Amino acid sequence: MMLSWVATAFALLIGDRLMSGVFVGGIVSALVAAAVLGLVNMTIKPILLILTLPINLLTLGLFTFVINAMMLGLVSWLLPGFQVASLLSGIGLAIIIAIVHAVAVSLFGKDKERVRG
């Protein structure tokens, strides 16, 4: 859980550097935005995934990136230190977050902890 939070905050900072449509006010803003995004993903995202299941099946799951962008837009609307300018910026940021999470889990995931100790 802590790995996911830190990885998301790091991904938000990377998105701020790589994309002109994403603004993060600093490390504290990234950590707060990552925490709020986690809460939004736990509460609202499952409902949206169920409601959009038919279109998600038709697009072979790619519509999930649109839903992730919508969740980022909601967090952007809630927090003043974090901004996502457009749906396309949100989709790009969602892809960056997915890549950073994949790398973080492969480097520091639970399987790695069992091997070390």
C-alpha positions in Angstrom: 0.0 0.0 0.0 2.8 2.4 0.9 4.6 1.3 -2.3 1.6 2.2 -4.4 1.2 5.6 -2.7 4.8 6.6 -3.2 4.9 5.2 -6.8 1.8 7.2 -7.7 3.2 10.4 -6.2 6.5 9.8 -8.2 4.5 9.1 -11.3 2.6 12.4 -10.9 5.9 14.2 -10.6 7.2 12.5 -13.7 3.9 13.5 -15.5 4.4 17.1 -14.4 7.9 17.1 -16.0 7.0 15.2 -19.2 3.5 16.6 -20.1 2.5 20.3 -20.5 -1.1 19.5 -19.5 -0.2 18.3 -16.0 0.8 20.5 -13.1 1.9 19.3 -9.7 2.7 22.0 -7.1 5.5 20.0 -5.5 6.3 16.8 -3.5 3.6 17.5 -0.8 1.0 18.2 -3.5 2.0 15.0 -5.3 1.7 12.9 -2.1 -1.7 14.5 -1.2 -2.9 14.0 -4.8 -1.8 10.3 -4.7 -3.6 9.7 -1.4 -6.8 11.3 -2.7 -6.5 9.4 -6.0 -6.2 6.2 -4.0 -9.4 7.0 -2.1 -11.2 7.9 -5.3 -10.0 4.7 -6.9 -11.3 2.7 -4.0 -14.8 4.3 -3.9 -15.9 5.7 -7.2 -13.8 3.7 -9.8 -15.4 0.3 -9.1 -18.9 1.7 -9.7 -17.8 3.3 -13.0 -16.1 0.1 -14.1 -19.4 -1.8 -13.6 -21.5 0.8 -15.3 -19.1 1.0 -18.3 -18.6 -2.8 -18.6 -20.2 -3.1 -22.1 -18.0 -0.4 -23.7 -15.0 -1.8 -21.8 -15.6 -5.2 -23.3 -16.0 -3.7 -26.8 -12.7 -1.8 -26.5 -10.9 -4.8 -24.9 -10.3 -2.9 -21.7 -8.8 0.3 -23.3 -11.7 2.3 -22.0 -10.2 1.8 -18.5 -7.6 4.4 -19.4 -10.5 6.9 -20.0 -11.9 6.0 -16.6 -8.5 6.5 -15.0 -8.2 9.9 -16.7 -11.7 10.8 -15.4 -10.5 9.9 -11.9 -7.4 12.0 -12.3 -9.7 14.9 -13.5 -11.8 14.5 -10.4 -8.8 14.7 -8.1 -7.6 17.7 -10.2 -10.9 19.4 -9.5 -10.7 18.7 -5.8 -7.1 19.7 -5.1 -5.7 23.2 -5.9 -2.0 22.0 -6.1 -2.7 19.4 -8.8 -4.1 20.1 -12.3 -4.9 17.9 -15.4 -5.8 20.2 -18.3 -7.6 17.8 -20.6 -8.8 14.3 -21.1 -5.9 13.5 -23.4 -3.5 14.7 -20.7 -5.3 12.5 -18.2 -4.9 9.5 -20.5 -1.2 10.2 -20.9 -0.8 10.6 -17.1 -2.7 7.3 -16.5 -0.3 5.5 -18.9 2.7 7.0 -17.0 1.2 5.9 -13.7 0.7 2.4 -15.0 4.3 2.2 -16.2 5.7 3.5 -13.0 3.6 1.1 -11.0 4.7 -1.8 -13.1 8.4 -0.9 -12.6 7.9 -0.3 -8.9 6.2 -3.6 -8.3 8.9 -5.4 -10.4 11.7 -3.8 -8.4 10.2 -3.6 -4.9 7.1 -5.9 -4.9 6.1 -8.4 -2.3 7.8 -11.3 -4.2 11.1 -9.5 -3.9 10.7 -9.1 -0.1 10.2 -12.9 0.3 13.3 -13.6 -1.7 15.5 -11.2 0.4 14.5 -12.2 3.8 
